[in-house]
Every structure is written in structure tokens, then in C-alpha cells.
Amino acid sequence: MAGNEVMDFDGEAEPASRSPRGVYDVGHEPDPLYTLANERTYLSWLRLAVTLLAGAVAIDRLFLEHPWFGSEIMALGLVAIAFASCGIGVRRWWVTERALRCRRPLPGFGAPLLSTVAILLTALGVIILVLTPRS
């Protein structure tokens, strides 16, 4: 097999052989390259969530003496985005895996754009916190 060839797996998926059944009991077994790429994308969403949680802890600890509760709001905002990132990651993995198995088009790019906007708004809040003079 040449380096650019892709193996084709046309075998039926074994029903109830793996969990979650809502994903693995439909369609045909896709090429492992695509399945592994989908799993790497899911793990990227989880890494994003862990990074956001670390940022929330850092903001909460660094701005303890700030005159208003902006640091707590920013930290809680990052925690909320981290939870959303976990949910988005699971949802996108699920939908993409089912699309691969059923030979349907892959999902759109709406969730990553929404996450980007949320992170940019939080970054703007952090900039405001840093530039606000302490009294």
C-alpha cells in the first residue's frame, strides 16, 4: 500500500459491541484515520477546558485585592466556558462520528466560532481588570 492510499472498511458495525451504542450501532465502520482525527479533536476540546479552568484559578488568585468583583465574574465566566467546551466537545465528537459512519456531511463550524467569541469577550474583561487602577 502506497503512503497516500487509505484503507476502506466496508464492514458492518457490530451492534452493541462498543459504547456509546447511539454512536457505534449505526452505519459502517469508518476509516480509522478519520475516527482517530475525530478523537483528537475531542481531546483538544478537553485541553481547552482544562486551560480555561487554570486561567480561572489564576485570575481568581491574582486579583484578590481588586476593588470590585470583576475578577470573580471573569473567573466564573471562564469556568462556564470550560463547562461549555466539554459539552461542545462531546456533542461534536458524537455528531461527527455518526456522520462518518453514515457517510453524511460533517457538521458545520458554528460551535468553535461561538467559543472564540466567548473567549475573546473574557479576554477583553481581563484586559479591563488589569488596566483598572486599584484603590
DRENTORTOR-516613 format. One record per residue: residue number from 1; x, y, z of N, C-alpha, C in turn. Coordinates in pm, whole numbers. Example, Ala and Ser with C-alpha at 12.3 -4.5 7.8 and 13.67 -1.06 7.14 Angstrom:
2
(1 (1319 -569 780) (1230 -450 780) (1320 -330 780))
(2 (1285 -225 708) (1367 -106 714) (1290 3 787))
***
This chain:
135
(1 (86 -117 0) (0 0 0) (90 123 0))
(2 (62 216 -92) (140 340 -102) (108 431 16))
(3 (195 529 39) (180 618 153) (55 703 151))
(4 (-2 729 33) (-119 816 26) (-250 740 10))
(5 (-245 608 10) (-368 531 -2) (-436 518 134))
(6 (-567 510 130) (-646 496 252) (-718 363 247))
(7 (-709 288 357) (-780 161 362) (-930 187 369))
(8 (-1006 103 305) (-1151 119 305) (-1212 7 388))
(9 (-1287 45 489) (-1352 -51 577) (-1500 -49 545))
(10 (-1547 -147 471) (-1689 -151 434) (-1767 -250 517))
(11 (-1709 -303 621) (-1780 -400 704) (-1887 -333 788))
(12 (-1989 -408 819) (-2097 -357 905) (-2044 -339 1046))
(13 (-2091 -236 1112) (-2055 -216 1252) (-2123 -323 1336))
(14 (-2052 -374 1433) (-2109 -475 1519) (-2204 -408 1618))
(15 (-2333 -444 1617) (-2427 -380 1709) (-2397 -417 1854))
(16 (-2406 -318 1940) (-2391 -334 2085) (-2254 -388 2124))
(17 (-2153 -371 2037) (-2021 -421 2072) (-1940 -318 2149))
(18 (-1972 -188 2132) (-1897 -81 2200) (-1994 23 2251))
(19 (-1946 100 2347) (-2026 210 2400) (-1967 341 2351))
(20 (-2046 441 2330) (-2191 450 2344) (-2261 389 2223))
(21 (-2367 318 2252) (-2439 246 2147) (-2505 340 2047))
(22 (-2540 460 2089) (-2602 555 1998) (-2510 599 1886))
(23 (-2381 577 1903) (-2283 612 1800) (-2242 489 1721))
(24 (-2204 384 1792) (-2141 270 1727) (-2239 169 1668))
(25 (-2368 185 1691) (-2461 85 1638) (-2523 128 1505))
(26 (-2470 231 1442) (-2524 277 1314) (-2417 270 1206))
(27 (-2460 254 1083) (-2373 266 968) (-2262 164 959))
(28 (-2159 204 886) (-2043 119 860) (-1923 171 938))
(29 (-1829 83 963) (-1706 121 1031) (-1626 216 940))
(30 (-1597 339 986) (-1522 432 901) (-1372 401 904))
(31 (-1300 467 816) (-1155 455 813) (-1099 499 949))
(32 (-1009 422 1008) (-954 459 1140) (-887 596 1142))
(33 (-833 640 1029) (-770 772 1026) (-870 881 1063))
(34 (-990 870 1012) (-1092 972 1039) (-1145 961 1182))
(35 (-1161 840 1228) (-1207 821 1366) (-1104 875 1465))
(36 (-978 847 1441) (-873 896 1531) (-861 1048 1524))
(37 (-879 1106 1406) (-877 1252 1394) (-993 1312 1473))
(38 (-1109 1248 1468) (-1225 1295 1543) (-1197 1288 1694))
(39 (-1132 1181 1738) (-1098 1169 1880) (-995 1274 1922))
(40 (-898 1304 1835) (-800 1409 1867) (-868 1544 1880))
(41 (-967 1570 1796) (-1040 1696 1806) (-1115 1703 1939))
(42 (-1176 1593 1979) (-1244 1588 2109) (-1146 1616 2223))
(43 (-1029 1555 2217) (-929 1578 2321) (-882 1723 2321))
(44 (-882 1788 2206) (-847 1930 2200) (-950 2014 2275))
(45 (-1077 1979 2262) (-1181 2050 2338) (-1159 2031 2488))
(46 (-1120 1911 2529) (-1094 1888 2672) (-972 1966 2719))
(47 (-867 1973 2636) (-749 2053 2673) (-786 2200 2687))
(48 (-872 2248 2598) (-919 2386 2608) (-990 2407 2742))
(49 (-1074 2314 2781) (-1148 2327 2907) (-1052 2331 3027))
(50 (-952 2244 3028) (-856 2242 3138) (-777 2373 3142))
(51 (-739 2424 3026) (-667 2551 3019) (-753 2666 3071))
(52 (-880 2666 3035) (-970 2771 3083) (-987 2763 3235))
(53 (-995 2642 3288) (-1005 2628 3434) (-878 2679 3503))
(54 (-762 2651 3445) (-637 2703 3502) (-636 2856 3496))
(55 (-686 2912 3387) (-696 3057 3377) (-791 3115 3481))
(56 (-899 3046 3508) (-995 3092 3609) (-930 3095 3747))
(57 (-854 2992 3779) (-785 2989 3908) (-682 3102 3915))
(58 (-609 3124 3807) (-508 3230 3806) (-572 3367 3825))
(59 (-681 3393 3754) (-749 3523 3768) (-802 3539 3910))
(60 (-860 3436 3964) (-916 3445 4099) (-807 3473 4203))
(61 (-691 3413 4187) (-582 3432 4283) (-505 3562 4261))
(62 (-488 3604 4137) (-406 3723 4109) (-477 3854 4141))
(63 (-607 3855 4131) (-681 3980 4151) (-760 3978 4282))
(64 (-700 3928 4388) (-770 3919 4517) (-803 4056 4576))
(65 (-719 4154 4552) (-739 4285 4614) (-804 4385 4520))
(66 (-865 4338 4415) (-928 4431 4321) (-1051 4494 4386))
(67 (-1077 4625 4360) (-1183 4695 4431) (-1325 4649 4397))
(68 (-1346 4578 4291) (-1480 4532 4258) (-1475 4384 4226))
(69 (-1588 4325 4208) (-1595 4180 4192) (-1574 4134 4049))
(70 (-1504 4213 3971) (-1478 4176 3832) (-1397 4050 3818))
(71 (-1302 4029 3909) (-1219 3909 3897) (-1301 3782 3921))
(72 (-1394 3789 4017) (-1479 3671 4040) (-1569 3645 3920))
(73 (-1620 3752 3861) (-1706 3736 3743) (-1627 3676 3628))
(74 (-1503 3726 3608) (-1420 3673 3499) (-1386 3525 3524))
(75 (-1352 3492 3648) (-1318 3353 3680) (-1438 3262 3658))
(76 (-1554 3305 3705) (-1675 3224 3684) (-1710 3215 3536))
(77 (-1685 3321 3461) (-1708 3317 3316) (-1619 3214 3249))
(78 (-1492 3209 3290) (-1402 3109 3234) (-1445 2967 3272))
(79 (-1492 2950 3394) (-1541 2818 3436) (-1662 2778 3352))
(80 (-1752 2873 3328) (-1870 2844 3245) (-1830 2807 3103))
(81 (-1733 2879 3047) (-1686 2847 2911) (-1619 2710 2911))
(82 (-1548 2676 3019) (-1483 2545 3027) (-1587 2433 3028))
(83 (-1694 2450 3107) (-1802 2350 3107) (-1865 2339 2969))
(84 (-1889 2453 2906) (-1948 2452 2772) (-1855 2384 2673))
(85 (-1725 2404 2686) (-1629 2340 2596) (-1635 2189 2608))
(86 (-1650 2139 2730) (-1664 1993 2747) (-1789 1942 2677))
(87 (-1900 2013 2697) (-2025 1972 2632) (-2017 1981 2481))
(88 (-1958 2089 2430) (-1944 2105 2285) (-1855 1995 2230))
(89 (-1747 1962 2301) (-1657 1857 2255) (-1725 1723 2242))
(90 (-1803 1686 2343) (-1875 1558 2338) (-1977 1559 2225))
(91 (-2051 1668 2215) (-2155 1678 2110) (-2094 1669 1970))
(92 (-1985 1744 1948) (-1922 1742 1815) (-1863 1604 1785))
(93 (-1802 1539 1885) (-1748 1405 1862) (-1861 1311 1820))
(94 (-1972 1317 1894) (-2086 1229 1869) (-2141 1250 1728))
(95 (-2169 1375 1694) (-2229 1406 1563) (-2133 1371 1450))
(96 (-2005 1402 1467) (-1907 1373 1362) (-1889 1223 1344))
(97 (-1883 1148 1454) (-1866 1003 1443) (-1986 939 1372))
(98 (-2105 984 1406) (-2224 930 1338) (-2224 969 1189))
(99 (-2181 1091 1159) (-2175 1133 1019) (-2073 1049 942))
(100 (-1959 1020 1003) (-1860 936 937) (-1915 796 912))
(101 (-1986 742 1010) (-2039 607 997) (-2151 597 894))
(102 (-2229 703 881) (-2343 700 788) (-2310 765 654))
(103 (-2184 804 636) (-2139 867 511) (-2220 993 479))
(104 (-2243 1075 583) (-2315 1202 567) (-2215 1317 578))
(105 (-2256 1438 538) (-2167 1554 553) (-2135 1579 700))
(106 (-2017 1631 725) (-1974 1661 861) (-2042 1787 911))
(107 (-2051 1805 1044) (-2119 1922 1100) (-2045 2052 1066))
(108 (-2118 2162 1078) (-2062 2293 1049) (-1964 2341 1155))
(109 (-1924 2467 1142) (-1819 2524 1226) (-1874 2623 1327))
(110 (-2002 2619 1360) (-2064 2717 1447) (-2014 2716 1590))
(111 (-1998 2599 1650) (-1956 2591 1791) (-1817 2649 1814))
(112 (-1718 2619 1730) (-1587 2681 1752) (-1591 2833 1739))
(113 (-1672 2885 1649) (-1683 3030 1635) (-1746 3091 1760))
(114 (-1848 3028 1813) (-1913 3076 1935) (-1815 3073 2052))
(115 (-1737 2967 2062) (-1636 2957 2169) (-1530 3066 2154))
(116 (-1491 3095 2032) (-1392 3201 2008) (-1445 3335 2055))
(117 (-1569 3365 2024) (-1629 3492 2067) (-1634 3500 2220))
(118 (-1673 3391 2285) (-1680 3390 2432) (-1543 3411 2494))
(119 (-1441 3347 2438) (-1306 3362 2492) (-1253 3504 2468))
(120 (-1282 3560 2351) (-1239 3698 2323) (-1306 3797 2417))
(121 (-1434 3778 2446) (-1502 3867 2541) (-1442 3854 2681))
(122 (-1408 3733 2720) (-1344 3713 2850) (-1206 3778 2852))
(123 (-1132 3766 2744) (-1000 3830 2736) (-1013 3982 2746))
(124 (-1115 4038 2684) (-1140 4182 2696) (-1167 4219 2842))
(125 (-1243 4138 2911) (-1268 4162 3053) (-1141 4156 3136))
(126 (-1052 4063 3105) (-925 4053 3177) (-841 4179 3151))
(127 (-839 4227 3028) (-765 4350 2996) (-821 4466 3077))
(128 (-952 4476 3086) (-1013 4583 3165) (-974 4569 3312))
(129 (-974 4446 3363) (-932 4424 3503) (-789 4469 3526))
(130 (-701 4436 3434) (-560 4469 3450) (-539 4620 3444))
(131 (-611 4688 3355) (-591 4831 3336) (-667 4918 3435))
(132 (-761 4862 3509) (-836 4940 3608) (-747 4965 3729))
(133 (-731 5093 3768) (-645 5122 3884) (-707 5071 4013))
(134 (-623 5021 4100) (-669 4974 4232) (-677 5091 4327))
(135 (-775 5089 4415) (-785 5200 4511) (-766 5153 4653))
***
